[in-house]
């Protein structure tokens, strides 16, 4: 007659109280992990908006002023004594065609959009723009209506062979990478090379960009004439 399995023998040596304690501990650990997953992915905390200090704000304001960024109604100068709209001949002389933004400046601009504030966080690294996004779901959405999902995405953005390179590196929702087939087969495809030969957005975009450099904490874009 075969001897009892070691694990069975071990269980027989355990009293009912010890077995009950083990089961309860396992239940508590499982419940804790479940609650953590629910809070992290269905009820994630909002992102903390980037707030620039005085020096950073002054630098960003100078960049936006150089770019002739849109002004708000509160900052608009009245027509009687202001110079917001001063007649002058058009000229491109001395105009910079380069756009440079740090990661903090980019996130600060995102935070000024009330629809995106606390819901989008952008990361800049070598040839890669990454974003964390909180997606509020409509109340009528099946099973998850009214919840907020956490999503992540990454886009390779660089410049090679005299043209920009734009590649979708992937999309992750609730920690699960979305299959390439669900993304239309566009994962790791150079969108400029794929669609830039046809008339449309990608061709026009490619022909208007002279240089791109994305590195840790900064984005630099130079436009053609």
Buried (B, 14 or more C-beta within 10 A) or exposed (E): EEEEEEEEEEEEEEEEEEEEEEEEEEEEEEEEEEEEEEEEBBEBEEBEBBEBEEEBEEEBEEBBEEEEEEEEEEEEEEEEEEEEEEEEEEEEEEEEEEEEBBBBBBBBBBBEEEEBEBBBBBBBEEBBBBBBBBEEBEEEEEEEEEBBBBBBBBBBBBBEEEBBBBBBEBBBBBEEEBEBEEBEEEBEBBBBBEBBEEEEEBBEBBEEBBBBBBEEEBBEBBEEE
